[in-house]
Amino acid sequence: MSGVSKVFWGIFLSLFISFCVKAKVSGPCANCHTMHNYQGGELVSANGTRPFLLKDSCAGCHTNSSGSEVIVTMGEVTKVPIVNTASEPLTSLAGGNFYWVREQGDRKGHNCLSIPGISEDQTLTEAPGKPTSASGTSCAGCHDRISGCESCHSPHHHADDSAPVVGEEGGWYRFLNSSYHGTNSTGVKGIEDDDWEYTVSSSDHNEYNGCNNPYGNEDNSMSNYCAGCHQQFHGINYTDTDGNVVYDNQSPWFRHPTHLALPDDPDKEYYYYNNPGGSGPGSYNPLVPVARDPDELSTMTGPSSVVTPGKDQVMCLSCHRAHASPYDHLLRWDYDGWPGNGEANGCSVCHTAKD
């Protein structure tokens, strides 16, 4: 190698190592990439070369094909969260696990068609609550069927996500900004738990961005991202069977409110979040997470155990897992089986007078 080449590669490796130190993914490049997809006389990726010289697909890297562990180590240091296990997972990471929809049926989760063993939903032909703006044929890949992981995620594994609140510069919170038509307005902000909620407590968890306008759509919030496919579960009105427009932003509610703050009113049961019979709200309960007021989240340096009525909000993920769960409708708890199942009733964390 010439002296000039040595200098070039020295500068390149120095810059590359400096860049990777800040990135979420660490470890040798060969953990994820192959230069020519050929080693020892065989293809590294049996399905041919992949974009960005990757060895495997999203599902391939995030699947445990031989066990139930939900975090595996690639190489020596690279920790990989698993969203699809061969057997029932030992625990659930924040998003849940596609095992349940693969093995127990459509009602348990999202039918992501790039996950091995998952087929199209046999009941639903499109996303329930699908927005009318997504009626075109070009929208079907995400809004009718979830064709793949990139329907929801736009992977940026080398982005610098070292800031406490991960946004655009960090590749968005959990890469949540569809690869197919994501924009700066649709990406999600949040604080990422460093082990994907493998361990979880009142002070050890993800933090989710709420919104200032409950029914706006350009605020980088978690629930409005979900509304991209389930908008009619989320808006301020709907049309009943007689064609009448019914507004649900007042009592009585026709749908569960989303992205509205817990009432800052001691006369209402929701004020006593996770603390029935107490004198004020209890600590953050990871089983029933809340979204944070955006102005509040922007000042946070890590997860908090404090829940503040009047600011902290109910969101889609307060009740649901994103991928799949052991319960129908991707719920975080056994809504249908309570109270006879002996499990926690997540509803009562907010509805403290009804346990």
C-alpha positions in Angstrom: 0.0 0.0 0.0 1.4 3.4 -1.0 2.0 6.1 1.6 -0.9 8.2 0.2 -3.2 5.2 0.6 -2.1 4.6 4.1 -2.8 8.2 5.0 -6.2 8.0 3.3 -7.3 4.9 5.1 -5.9 6.2 8.4 -8.0 9.3 8.1 -11.1 7.3 7.0 -10.8 4.8 9.9 -10.3 7.6 12.4 -13.4 9.4 11.2 -15.4 6.2 11.0 -14.5 5.1 14.5 -15.3 8.6 15.9 -18.6 8.5 14.1 -19.5 5.0 15.3 -18.7 5.8 18.9 -21.7 8.2 19.0 -24.0 5.9 17.1 -26.4 3.4 18.7 -24.9 0.5 16.8 -21.4 -0.5 17.8 -19.0 -3.3 16.9 -17.2 -4.4 13.8 -18.8 -3.5 10.4 -18.7 -7.2 9.5 -21.4 -7.9 12.0 -23.9 -6.3 9.7 -22.3 -5.8 6.3 -20.6 -7.9 3.6 -18.5 -6.3 0.9 -19.1 -8.8 -1.9 -21.7 -11.2 -0.4 -19.3 -14.0 -1.0 -17.2 -15.9 1.6 -15.6 -19.3 1.5 -17.2 -20.1 -1.8 -20.8 -19.4 -0.6 -23.2 -16.5 -0.6 -23.3 -14.7 2.7 -26.9 -13.7 2.1 -28.7 -16.6 0.4 -31.2 -14.2 -1.2 -28.6 -12.2 -3.0 -27.0 -8.8 -2.2 -29.1 -6.4 -0.1 -29.2 -2.6 -0.1 -26.3 -1.0 1.8 -24.3 -4.3 1.6 -26.3 -5.7 4.6 -26.0 -9.4 5.4 -29.6 -9.8 6.3 -33.1 -8.1 6.3 -34.7 -6.2 9.2 -36.6 -9.3 10.2 -33.5 -11.5 9.8 -31.4 -9.5 12.3 -34.2 -8.9 14.8 -35.4 -12.6 14.8 -34.3 -15.2 17.3 -34.9 -18.4 15.3 -33.8 -20.8 18.0 -35.1 -19.6 21.3 -37.0 -17.2 23.5 -34.3 -14.6 24.4 -35.4 -11.0 23.4 -31.9 -9.4 23.3 -29.0 -11.2 21.6 -25.4 -10.3 21.1 -24.1 -10.0 17.5 -20.3 -10.5 17.5 -18.9 -9.5 20.8 -20.6 -6.2 21.7 -23.5 -5.4 19.4 -26.8 -5.8 21.3 -29.8 -6.5 19.1 -33.4 -6.2 20.3 -35.5 -9.2 19.1 -39.1 -8.7 17.9 -39.7 -12.2 16.7 -38.8 -15.3 18.7 -39.0 -19.0 17.9 -40.7 -19.8 21.2 -42.7 -17.7 23.6 -40.5 -14.8 24.7 -39.2 -14.8 28.2 -40.4 -11.2 28.6 -41.8 -8.5 26.3 -39.7 -5.6 25.1 -41.6 -2.3 24.8 -43.0 -3.0 21.3 -44.0 -6.6 22.1 -43.2 -9.6 20.0 -44.5 -10.9 16.7 -44.4 -14.5 18.1 -47.9 -14.0 19.4 -49.5 -13.0 16.1 -47.5 -15.7 14.3 -48.5 -18.5 16.6 -51.8 -17.3 18.2 -53.5 -15.5 15.4 -54.4 -12.2 13.8 -56.1 -10.6 16.9 -52.8 -10.5 18.8 -50.9 -8.1 16.6 -49.9 -6.3 13.4 -49.5 -8.7 10.4 -46.1 -7.5 9.2 -45.7 -9.5 6.0 -41.9 -9.5 6.1 -41.8 -11.4 9.3 -41.3 -15.1 8.5 -44.5 -17.1 9.2 -46.9 -14.2 9.2 -49.6 -14.0 6.6 -52.3 -11.5 5.7 -55.0 -10.9 8.2 -57.9 -13.2 7.5 -60.5 -10.8 8.8 -59.3 -7.2 8.1 -58.6 -6.1 4.6 -57.2 -2.7 5.6 -56.1 -0.8 8.7 -59.0 -0.2 11.0 -59.7 3.5 11.1 -57.8 4.0 7.8 -57.7 7.7 6.8 -59.7 8.6 3.7 -56.5 10.3 2.3 -54.9 6.8 2.0 -57.4 5.3 -0.3 -55.2 5.2 -3.4 -53.7 2.0 -4.7 -50.2 3.2 -4.0 -51.1 3.4 -0.3 -52.1 -0.2 0.1 -48.7 -1.5 1.0 -48.9 0.2 4.4 -52.5 1.2 5.0 -54.1 -2.0 3.8 -51.3 -4.4 4.5 -48.1 -3.8 6.4 -45.8 -5.0 3.7 -42.6 -4.8 5.8 -40.8 -3.2 8.7 -40.1 -0.1 6.7 -43.8 0.6 6.4 -43.3 2.1 9.9 -39.6 2.4 10.4 -36.8 4.2 8.4 -33.6 2.6 9.8 -30.7 5.0 10.5 -28.5 2.7 12.6 -25.5 5.0 12.3 -27.3 8.2 13.3 -26.0 10.1 16.3 -28.8 9.4 18.9 -26.7 10.5 21.9 -29.1 13.4 22.7 -31.5 12.6 25.5 -34.5 13.3 23.3 -34.1 11.5 20.0 -35.5 13.4 17.0 -34.5 13.9 13.4 -30.8 14.2 13.9 -30.8 10.9 15.7 -32.8 9.1 13.0 -36.1 9.7 15.0 -37.2 7.8 18.0 -36.9 4.1 17.3 -36.6 5.0 13.6 -40.3 5.8 13.6 -40.8 7.6 10.2 -41.9 5.4 7.3 -39.2 4.8 4.7 -41.9 5.1 2.0 -43.1 8.7 2.5 -41.8 9.9 5.9 -41.3 13.7 6.3 -40.0 15.9 9.0 -43.5 16.3 10.3 -44.3 12.6 10.7 -41.2 11.5 12.6 -41.5 10.7 16.3 -39.5 12.2 19.1 -38.9 10.4 22.4 -36.4 9.2 25.0 -35.1 5.7 24.2 -34.6 3.2 27.1 -31.2 1.7 26.6 -32.3 -1.9 26.9 -35.7 -1.4 25.1 -37.5 -1.9 28.4 -36.0 -5.4 29.0 -35.7 -4.1 32.6 -38.4 -1.6 33.5 -39.6 0.4 36.5 -41.1 3.7 37.3 -37.8 5.4 36.6 -36.5 3.0 33.9 -38.5 3.2 30.7 -39.1 4.9 27.3 -40.5 8.4 27.2 -43.0 9.4 24.5 -43.8 12.7 23.0 -47.3 14.0 23.4 -48.7 17.1 21.7 -49.9 20.6 22.2 -52.8 20.2 19.8 -54.6 16.9 20.5 -55.9 16.7 16.9 -53.1 18.2 15.0 -50.9 16.2 12.8 -47.5 17.9 12.6 -46.1 17.6 16.1 -43.8 14.5 16.0 -46.0 12.8 18.6 -46.5 9.1 19.2 -50.3 8.9 18.8 -50.5 11.1 15.8 -48.0 8.7 14.2 -50.3 5.8 14.9 -53.1 7.9 13.4 -51.3 7.8 10.1 -53.1 4.4 9.7 -55.8 4.6 12.3 -56.9 8.2 11.9 -60.6 7.6 12.5 -59.9 6.2 15.9 -58.2 9.4 16.8 -60.0 12.4 15.4 -62.6 14.7 17.0 -65.7 13.4 15.1 -67.0 10.5 13.2 -70.0 9.7 11.0 -72.6 7.4 12.5 -74.7 4.7 10.7 -77.3 7.3 9.8 -74.7 9.6 8.2 -74.8 12.1 11.0 -71.5 13.7 12.1 -71.0 13.1 15.8 -68.4 15.0 17.8 -66.7 13.0 20.5 -64.6 15.7 22.1 -67.2 16.1 24.9 -68.9 13.8 27.3 -70.2 11.2 26.8 -67.2 9.8 24.9 -67.8 7.6 21.9 -64.2 6.6 21.6 -61.4 6.6 24.2 -59.7 10.0 24.2 -56.2 10.1 22.9 -53.5 12.7 23.5 -55.6 14.5 26.1 -54.0 15.3 29.4 -55.1 13.6 32.6 -57.5 16.1 34.2 -55.8 18.4 36.7 -58.8 18.2 39.0 -58.8 16.4 42.4 -62.5 15.7 42.0 -61.8 13.4 39.0 -60.6 9.8 39.4 -57.9 10.2 36.7 -56.1 12.8 38.9 -55.0 9.9 41.1 -53.1 8.0 38.4 -51.7 4.8 39.8 -52.6 5.8 43.3 -56.3 4.9 44.1 -57.4 6.4 47.4 -54.3 8.5 47.7 -53.9 12.2 48.0 -52.4 12.8 44.6 -51.0 11.0 41.5 -48.8 8.0 42.0 -45.5 7.2 40.2 -45.2 6.4 36.5 -46.5 2.8 35.7 -44.7 1.3 32.7 -47.7 -1.0 32.2 -49.8 2.1 31.3 -47.3 4.7 30.0 -48.2 8.3 29.4 -47.0 10.8 26.8 -45.3 13.9 27.9 -46.2 17.5 27.0 -43.7 18.4 24.2 -42.4 21.5 26.1 -41.8 19.2 29.1 -40.2 16.5 27.1 -37.7 18.9 25.5 -36.2 19.7 28.9 -35.9 16.1 30.1 -32.6 14.4 30.4 -33.9 10.9 31.1 -36.9 9.0 32.2 -39.0 10.3 35.0 -41.1 8.6 37.7 -43.3 11.7 38.1 -46.7 12.0 36.5 -48.2 15.4 36.2 -52.0 15.8 35.7 -52.8 18.6 33.4 -49.7 17.9 31.3 -49.1 14.2 30.9 -51.4 12.5 28.3 -53.2 9.4 27.4 -51.9 8.0 24.1 -52.3 4.9 21.9 -49.4 3.1 23.6 -51.0 3.6 27.0 -53.1 0.6 26.2 -51.4 -1.1 23.2 -48.1 -2.7 22.2 -46.8 -1.6 18.8 -46.0 -5.1 17.4 -48.0 -7.7 19.2 -48.9 -9.0 22.6 -50.4 -12.1 24.3 -53.7 -10.4 24.4 -56.3 -9.5 21.8 -56.0 -6.2 20.0 -52.4 -5.8 21.0 -53.4 -4.8 24.5 -51.0 -4.6 27.4 -53.2 -6.5 29.7 -56.0 -9.1 29.6 -58.9 -6.7 29.2 -61.4 -9.5 28.4 -60.4 -11.8 31.2 -60.3 -9.4 34.1 -61.0 -9.8 37.0 -61.1 -13.6 36.9 -57.6 -13.9 35.4 -55.9 -12.6 38.5 -53.7 -10.3 36.5 -53.3 -6.5 36.8 -56.1 -4.4 35.4 -54.4 -1.7 33.4 -57.6 0.3 33.0 -57.7 1.0 36.8 -54.3 2.8 36.6 -56.2 5.8 35.2 -59.7 4.8 36.2 -58.7 4.6 39.9 -62.3 4.4 41.2 -63.3 1.4 39.1 -60.9 -1.3 40.1 
